[in-house]
Amino acid sequence: MAVGSCSVEIQERRVELIENYSEHLTRLLDFLFNVGAVTEEDISLIRGASLKGERECMRVLLDVLNGRGEESCRAFLYLLPRVQEETASTAKQEQNNRQDHLKKHKDILARQHCVVDYLCIRGQNSGQTEIGCLTDITFSRQNGYALPSQCRHEASRVGDAFRARGDEICVFSDMFENLLSNQASGVNMLSGVAGSGKTTVVRRLVREWAADTNSSKIVLSLSFRELNLITLEQSLQELLTDHYSHLKPILTDLLTSNPAQFLLILDGLDEFCYHLNFEHTPKCSDPERKQPIQALVVNLIKGNLLPGVSIFLTSRPHAISKVPPLLVSQFYSLLGFSVAQQKQYFEQNCGPPEAAAAVWASVSSHKPLLLMCHIPAFCWIVSTALHDGGSCLCLNTVSARPGKSGLCNEEDNRPNSSLGPVELTNTIFSQDNSKPVTITEIYCCFVKSILLFHVQGRTECSHLTRLQLSPCVLGETQPFLKSLGAMAFKGLLERRFIFDISDLNSFNLGSTKLSHVFLIEIFKEDRASLTFEQGFHFIHTSVQEFLAALYYVFQSLSGSDPFSGLKPTTGNSLQFVCKQMVSALNKLSRPHHLFRRRIKKALHCGERHQSGHMDLFCRFVCGLLVPRTRQILNGFFPDGPRTHLSPVTPSPAPTPHFLLRLLHSQLHNATLSPERQVNVCHCLYEAQDPGLSQRLQGWMKVLSQQTSDQSGSVNWSELAFLLQLSPDLQFLNLDAKGLDADGLRRLLPVLPLFSTLSVGQNPIGPEGAAVLSLALQNPDCCIQRLWVVATGLGCEGLKILAAALKENCTVTDLRMAINKIGDVGAGCLAELLRTNRTLTDIRLRDNLVTDKGADLLMAALKENTTLQYLWLFDNKLSKDGVKKLREFAKSRPNLDIKVCE
């Protein structure tokens, strides 16, 4: 090599060396120092430029080498390939090490998120995959979310969701691809009622990610239930290191290199006990900085910590407002099971096809049951209650008490006249005593089924033998069920749904084999991975509410105060003895008064909570006061105090009169909100009120215009509830009933069920058109004739309806006279007719349509050949316009166009 050639080569390659080798500066300096090419003073000089970055340090190194001479330059060029090889080898080793850790991470998460719950098919084949055994669930998707305007028990929202979705319907695979795509970022939220399958979705998401070899995302999953256990300040890095100790060697590098590669799942926002203050929480972007757990969650959701990370939040509906809508990019709603999915679930979970068909026939014939079965957990409860022979569970016959006249005889002797017309009665309450009718009866069958057919030690008995032994079994388990109900009731009062081992011990639960097996069926155990503490919650909140009601009614029937069993007997012993003596005297002197006061107090529990909390509890209390329903659990309830339920003269009515009077007084309370009134209707249904059929008959007279409107105060929520109980109604005539957009919104759950929907001469306006559009876009919409005459739609309302009719394929007859749609509205209809092939009859009398609007309609009808009638009487058409329409009609013999001269 010629003298000075190395120095020249360095100068010629200067730009390339700075560009490609600056990142290897530290290793180069170590090698050059070891071979004596640079000194300590040189290294100090070079590192002194570090404030300007690695590239500037590399420039200084090249200048130093040039000054040191040819030998130093030759050493530098000689070391370059070696540095490249060692760097590549180290990078490959680190990459392999990282992949090993991530593979271990996937395996661990896959084991932790096994899909085992009520969505799985009972008795699946051994060759069937775990994911394949799941019944699919329906989702909807939208950008952001809107806060709900009504406060109802969340179970009431599920059926409405299917009937009133204007959002995009999607399947699990769509959500999976969106969350795990490389472009995904921001906050995605999944909302669903208890039992709808949120946690199952999370488990399935994690397991399918673990099985996907092509995904570049790294999933981290935390539950708010675990975050509740953190009381000290903690950094994000400490939190994740404690939770995922197997990632500790690489976690710091992962967090700092590319946060966008993470999908962070935060499950159960509704269970988080800390307040999230998004306005005043200090900003923190350092993963190593300690802060309170609620502040850490806020900074994660706002994107201050790990900017670019994807976050998947799950929550029940009442808690979604904890996160500001502006921070949510994609909002998913878990709608639960569609009707077709419900049928599929029962076919797969209820044994032989004959048994499954019988269960499905029983469920589908009662709309309240069908409505609740949108919730997957409720489907599991129904299948558990009925698939072992649920019809027999209600036939505890009177033979168990041969010396007494039983409930079944009492019902048989009941006069039909007290229930109103027979045909209306049959539409609400089944006359077949062998089948559960109400939700309360289903839950009674559920508890009884578990005790008789699921508890170990009783499986050797025959089906009939177990049914015959049921009074004995229920008598034996009475103390256990009573204690479990007391814990459930206390949890409801405290708004607490998670219990620990100390709660079970304080109520003497879990000490016997029977209680252990029963708890396995209705309790789900959670072991927090951060603290390894054991926690429990009921399989569904409705089970907790039912057991709480079971305890409350048992105590009330026994003459005891339900609240007294929740408090320990500590404190002033003399005061306690006095209270006990007063209680005993009250039992002897005023049993009727005390019993009724306690039932009234239970119903007021629901009134106090506008959020819908304890609504189901109230319904269950009303249902358990019906002797027919309690007979399902024959052997559990006490015998003597049943006299409290009847007046002095025995009555053949199956429901205590005082309860019906109390519920009716609540229903007519002017201060009660519409949502509370709906719950009172549900309570009346559970109480099997004969008056429901009479109220339905009264509404039928009003709707058929045999009577005038209901004195200006119309309870549309009650009508919506009653219409759900009456099958085979095809024509809903609401003409001139004072119906506004809000009333129409309350009727939305039932609007899609009718073939003819007439809301003429009501001031519904564009807001009402928006409600109607939701009904029209319902997948199960049955509306064929939509009559909206004189409803103040205007062109804005017509635009909304036309957009919905583009997706609807059921409406054939549209009558909308006297709505002032003008030429703009006619243009919207013309655009609709270019694509719609369902409409055959459109009537637009007196709508201010001029020749311009008529021309637009004719142009569209050149492409549309399905419309048969177009009525344009009393519009603003000129003589020439009328002439053109008639000439156009001659070219279309199958189209009847009606116009005035």
ZIGINOR-V671405 format. One record per run of one state. SS is the DSSP state (H for helix, E for strand, - for the rest). FROM is the first residue (numbers start at 0). TO is the last residue. Records with the same first field share a line. If there is no record, write none. Layout:
SS: FROM-TO / FROM-TO
This chain:
-: 0-3 / 12-12 / 34-38 / 47-48 / 52-52 / 68-68 / 112-118 / 120-129 / 134-136 / 142-152 / 163-166 / 170-170 / 180-184 / 191-196 / 211-216 / 227-232 / 234-234 / 243-243 / 257-257 / 267-267 / 271-289 / 291-291 / 302-308 / 315-315 / 322-323 / 336-337 / 349-351 / 364-365 / 372-374 / 386-388 / 393-396 / 401-405 / 412-414 / 419-420 / 428-437 / 454-461 / 468-468 / 493-497 / 506-511 / 527-532 / 538-539 / 557-562 / 566-571 / 589-589 / 608-613 / 624-625 / 632-638 / 645-655 / 667-672 / 686-689 / 703-714 / 724-729 / 733-739 / 746-746 / 751-754 / 758-763 / 776-783 / 787-792 / 805-811 / 815-820 / 833-839 / 843-849 / 861-867 / 871-877 / 890-894 / 898-900
H: 4-11 / 13-33 / 39-46 / 49-51 / 53-67 / 69-111 / 130-132 / 153-162 / 171-179 / 197-210 / 223-226 / 235-242 / 244-256 / 258-260 / 268-270 / 292-301 / 316-321 / 324-326 / 338-348 / 352-363 / 366-371 / 375-385 / 389-392 / 397-400 / 406-411 / 415-418 / 421-427 / 438-453 / 462-467 / 469-492 / 500-505 / 512-521 / 540-556 / 563-565 / 572-588 / 590-607 / 614-623 / 626-631 / 639-644 / 656-666 / 673-685 / 690-702 / 715-723 / 740-745 / 747-750 / 764-775 / 793-804 / 821-832 / 850-860 / 878-889
E: 119-119 / 133-133 / 137-141 / 167-169 / 185-190 / 217-222 / 233-233 / 261-266 / 290-290 / 309-314 / 327-335 / 498-499 / 522-526 / 533-537 / 730-732 / 755-757 / 784-786 / 812-814 / 840-842 / 868-870 / 895-897
